[in-house]
Amino acid sequence: MSSPNQPINRIQRLLWSTDVRTLPVWRRTIIQLIRFFFAIVRDLTQGYLNLQAMSLVYTTLLSIVPLLAVSFSVLKGFGIHNQLEPLLLNALEPLGENGVEITQKIIEFVDNMRVGVLGSVGLVMLLYTVISLIQKIEEAFNYTWHVSRARSFANRFSQYLSVLMVGPVLFFTAVGLTASVSSSAYVQTVMAIEPMGTVVELIGRLVPYLMLAAAFAFVYVFVPNTRVRLRSAMIGALVAAALWQVVGWAFATFMAGSTRYTAIYSGLAIVILFMIWIYIAWLILLVGASIAFYHQHPEYLATRSRELRLSNRLRERLALRVVAQVTNNYYIGVAPWSNDRLAQTLDLPRSNTQRMLDLLVTGGYLVRTAQEPTGYVPARDPQGIGIKPLLDFVRCFQDGSNGCGELPPDPIAAGIEERIERAMDQALKGLTLKDLAEGMSNPPLPVTEEAKESR
């Protein structure tokens, strides 16, 4: 008699315990799409994206006026500052009449905050507030991209200022060119001829969506402190722009019937609704970033959890797989393994392989290369590196400040451990990294079915 959970277990094994590289294209595509959807929903329901979006709401409220003041000053030098208000109106369009009122208040604050009369101290504080906002945004995107290292202060300051100075000019120049082209006599003549008129009208409706997607893609490529492929950024940006349009329409519909909230919260209603929309906007932007991340790093889709926690056995197995791959490339004379290539080959999250590489570097078994992207090679002659000492190091790492033995075992446990050590010494006697590399399978296989099921 079959268990009621048997179909569910079969589906879970199909999704998480199957090497999709061995499946036909159509089945592989379906499983990857389901994993993709699961990963986004998981990040939303478990609070990873929600917490980041909520923290950005507070930062945005504090920094929006200084940010617009800097952009206004830059745009004023190019004579296109008057386009700032229509852009802000468009961004707050889902708020309806409240969006118009908020826009007018913000522009009024910006007009009162004249950069030229702030003085040196005021100008420094203004730039600091704006840079702090972008730094907070970078931290949120770095979390999405599993990046633990932020930019240095010098790089952060120069790159942030370049975006603040050049970004608005380029964006509004593109908007102006689009408007000029659409109003030109030649385009008007072409539009009078069917079906070209319908095609041009359709393109005109798509231009705002494409401009929004281009702006999102720029953020996805520039903000994270890692290399983001343009194709992945564009896919995430297109989805985020579509969500912006759909959710904006739904929010505007909600606002049309929100008179009850106005009656309850009185003057605070406009502030509350403004904060809700900022939260939704950041959430949409972060969802697009997650889509771009999973598209560029599909190895993260093979795990049910955002971070894969390896058991002791799987950690030892991963260590052996990593040093085998690195040593094999060393002997055959090809380019050293980078973390990204290694993670994709082993079908494991990049954070797990990076931690293992860092661990092996700490133990003196691997060294980093000076090239970009960073590669890894054996620290010394692989023939002189024994397998048993390497496994001992991986097993004992962080067990105590002096290695294993921080918690003394009782006599019975000590006897068992001694027997295990003798058996391992006998089984691994004389084996080196060279033997491991010579015996590795080529091409490499997935880690194991056990590893997949443990996810």
N, C-alpha and C positions, 0 to 999 in steps of 0.2 A: 504494500500500500504506500503510495507516494505521499510525502510530507507536503503540507500546504505551502511551506516556504521553499519547496524545491524549484518552482519556476523563478522565484526571485533570486535564489542562489545561482541558478544557471545564468540569469542575466548579468549578475554581478561578476561571475567568472568570465563571461564573454567580454564585459567592459574593461575589467581591471587585470585579468590574468591571461589575456591573449596578446601575443606579439602581433600587432596589426601589420607589421611588415611582411608577414607570411600570408596575409589574406588577399582575396581579389580586390581590385580597386574600388568597386562599388560598396563592398562590405567595410573596407577600411575607411572610406569617406563617411559612411553612416556612423560608425563607431566614433570617429574623430569629432564629428559634429555634435554627437550626444555628449562626449567628454567636454567639448568646448562649452556647451550650454550649461552642463553641470558645474564646471569650474566658475563661471560667472555668477550663477545662482548661489553657489557655495560662498563665494567672496562677499556677496551681498547679505546673505542670511546670517553668516557668522560674524558680521560686523566689521570686516577688514576695510571695506570701502565706506561704510556708513560713518565710522569713527573719523576717518580722514576727511570726509566731506564736512562733518560737523565742526571739526577744528578749523577748517578753512573759512567757514561762515564768520566766526568771530574775527579772524584775521582780516577778512575782506571788509567787514564793517569798519574796522579801525583804519584801514589803509586805502580805501577806495578814493577818498577825496585827495590825499597827497598823490596817489598814483595818477589820477586824472589831471591834477595840477601840473605835474611834470610833463605829461603827454600834451596838455594844452599849451604849455610854454614852447615845447619843441615844434608842435604843429603851427603855432602862431608865426614862427620864424619862416615857415614855408607858405604862409597864407591860406592854409586849409583847416584852421582851427574851428571854423564854423560847422564842419562836418562831425564834430565830436558829439554834439547834442542829438542829431538824428541817429547816430550809432547807438547811443545810450538808450534812446527811446525804443529802438528796435530790440535791444537786449531785454528791456523791461516791458515789452509789448504784452506778454501774457497777464500782466497786472492790470491791464485796462486803464481806466482813468487814474487809478492810484499810481500806475507807472509814469504817467505824465507829471503828476504832482511830485513824485520822488525825483524824477529827472530835473525838474525845475529847481528843486531844493539843492540837489547836488551841484548843478551848474552854478547856482548862486554862491555856494560855498567855494567852488573853484575860482570864481571871479574875485571873491574877497581874498583868496590866498594867492597873492601875486608874488611870484618867485623873486622878482627884481627888488622888492622892498623887504624881503625877509631878513637880509643880512647874512653874514657868513655862517653864524651859528644856526640860524633858522634853516638855511639851505642845507646844511649838513644833516640836521635832524629830519628834514623832509626827505632827503635821499635815503637816510637810514631806514625810515619807515617803509619806503617803497621797496628797498632791497630786502628788508625783513619779510615782506609779503612774498616776494619771489623766492626767497630762501625756504619759507614754509611750504610753498608750492613744490619746490624741488624735493623737499623731504618726503612729501606725500607721493610724488611720482617715483622717487627712489625706492620707497617701500613697495610700491606696485611692481617695480622691476627687480626686486630682490637685490638692490644695491646698498651696501652698508657704508661705503666711503663717499663722503660729500666732496664737492670741489674745494680746492684751497681758497683762502680768502682773496688772494690776488686774482685768480681766475674768475671767482664768483663776482667780484666787483667789476672787472672789465667786461665780462660777458653780459652781466645784468644791465650795465649802462648801455651797451651796444644795442640791446633789445629795446630799452626804453627810448633811445634816441632814434634808432633806424627803423624799428618795427612799425610804429605808428605811421611814419612817413610812407613806407612801402605799401602798407595796407590801404591807406587813404588814396595814395596815388593810383593803385590798382582799381579802387572803387571809382575814382574820377575818370580813369581811362575807359572803364566799362560804360559809364554814363555817357561819355563823349561819343564813343563808337555807336551806342544805341540811338543817339539823337542826330547822327550825321545824315546828310542828304542822301548819300549812296545807300545806306542801310534802309532809310525810309522808302527809297525807290524799290529796293529788293523786296521789302515787306508788302508792297502793293501787288506783287506777283504771287499768285497761289501756285503750289502749296508753300512757297518760301515764306510767306507771311505767317502761316501757322507754325512753321518750323522755328522761325526767329522768335515768335511769341513764346513758344515752348522753351527755347533756350533762355529767353529773358526770365522766365519763371525759375529755371534751374540755376541761374547765376548766383542768386543769394545763397542757395543751399551749397553750391560748390565753393563760394567764397568762405562760408562758415567752415566747411570741411577743410579747406586749405589752411585756415587759421588754426583749427584744432591740430592738423598734421604738423604745423610749425611748432606748436607747443610740445607735441609728443616727441619730436625729433630733438628739440633744443633742451628742454628742461631736465630730463633724467641724465644723471652722470654716467651714461653708458652709450654705446653705439646702437642707435635704433635704425633699422632698415626703413627706407622711405616707403617701400611697398606695405610693410606691416603698419607703419604710421598712417598711411592713407586708408587702409582697410578699417582701422579703428576709428579714424576721423569721419569716414563716410557713415559708419553705423552711428557714431555719436551725433553727427549732424542730423541724421534722420530721426533719432530719438528726441533731439532738441525740438524739431518741428512738431512731432506728434505730441510729446509731453507738453510743449508750449500751448498747442491748441487745446488739449485737455484741461490745462490749468486755467486758460482764459475762459473756457466754458464754466469751470468751477467758480471763477471770479464773478461771472455774470450773475450767479445766484448766491453770492456770499453776503447779501445784505444782513443776514442773521448774525454773522460774525461781527459786522460793523456795529450792530446794535449792542452786542454783548461787550466787545472790547473798546468801543468808542474810538478815541483818538489813537489807541495803541494798535488798532486793527491793521493799519497801513504798515506799521513797523513789523508786526508779526508776519504778515503776508510777504513782505519784502524779504525777511529772513528765510522763510520757507522756500521762496523761489531761488534765492542764492544757494541754499542747500541742495535743491534739486539740480540746479545748473552745475554745481561742482560734482555731484554724484554722476551726472551724465558724462562729464568730462573724464572722470576717473574710470567709469565703465569702458569708455572708448580706449583709455590707456591700457586697461586689463586685456581688452580684445587684441590690441596691438602686441602686447607682451606674449600672450599665449600663441598668437600666430607666429611670432618670431622664435619662440621657445616651446615647440609642441611637446618636448619631453616632460614638461610640467603637467600636461594633460593626462599622463599615465598614472597619476596618483590621486587617491580619493581625498587626501588632505593637502592643505596648502604647503606644508612642510613635511617631508618624509622623514620619519624617525626610524633609524636602522637599529636592529638588534645587534648584540655583540657579534654573533656569527656573520650577519650580513655586512657589518662594518669590516671584519677581517677579510671577507670575500671581496668587498669593494677595494680594499687596500691591495689585494693580490691582483685584481683585474687592472687597477690603475698602474701599478708598477710594471706589470707585464706589457701593457700597451706602450708606456713610455720607453721601456728598455728595448722593445721590439723595434720602434722607430729609430732608436739610437743605433742599433746594429745594422739595420738595412739602409741607414743614411738618408732618411726623409725628414721633412720638417717636424720639429717637436710638436707634441700635442698641446693645444690650447685648451682651456677649461670648457669653452663653448663646444668645440668639436668633440671633446671627450664625453661631455654630458649627453650630446645627441647620439653618439655611438653606443653608449651604455644604456640609453633610454632612461636616464635618471635626472632628477632636478639638478640644475646647475649649482645650487647652493650646497647640495650634498657632495658633489664631486669637488667643489672648491674647498670645502672644509677638509676633505681627505687630502687634497693636494697640499694645503697649508700644513696639515699635520705631518705629512711626509717630509716637507721642507723643514719643519721644526726639528724632526728627528734626524736630519742630516742624510736622508736617503735620496732626496731630489733637490734640485736647485732651479731657480727661475732664470729664464733667458732675458737679455736686455731688449729684445725685439718687441714690436707691437703687432698683434696681440701677444701678451706674455705666454711663452712656452715653457715646458718643463722637461728636463733631462736628468739622467742619473747624476748624483753628486760625486761619484767616484766609479771606478771600474766595477761594473755589475757582477763580474766573476768573483769579486771579493766581498760582496754583500750577501750574507746568509738570509734564508727565508725565516728561520726560527727567531733570530734577534728582531727582525722586522715585525713579525706577528706578536712577539712579546711586547714591543713598544706600543703597537696599536691597542693591544688588550689592556695594558697598564696605564695608558695615557689618562691623566686627570683622576686616577684612583687615589692619589695622595701627592703631597709635595715632593716626596722622594720615590714615587713609583708605587708598585704593588706592595702590600704589606702594611698599609695604614691601619687596617683592622685585623689584628692577629687571629688566625683561625684556631678552633679547638683541635685537640689531637686527632679526632676522627676525620675532620675536614682536611687537616694538614696531610694526613696519610693519603687521602684521595687526590689532593692536588699534586702531591709528589709523584704518584703513579701516573697522573695525566702528563706531568712534565717529562717524566722518563719516556713515556710512549711517544710524545711529540719529538723529543730529542732523537729517538731511534728512527722515527718515520721521516724526519726532515734532515737527518744527518748528511752534510755535504751538499745540500741543495742550495743554489744561489739564484740571483735574479736572472742570470744568463740562462740557467736551466728552465726557469719559468717562462722567459720570452720564447725560447726555442720550442716549448711544448704548447704554447697558446694556440687557440683555434684562429683561423684566418679565412674569411672575415669573422670579426668577433660576434659572438652570440649575445642575446639579452642576458641580464644578470642571472636570473633563475625564475622559475615559476613560483618558487617559495617567496622570492623577493616581491614578485608582483602581488601575490595574495596578501602579503603583510601590509600592503599599502591601504 
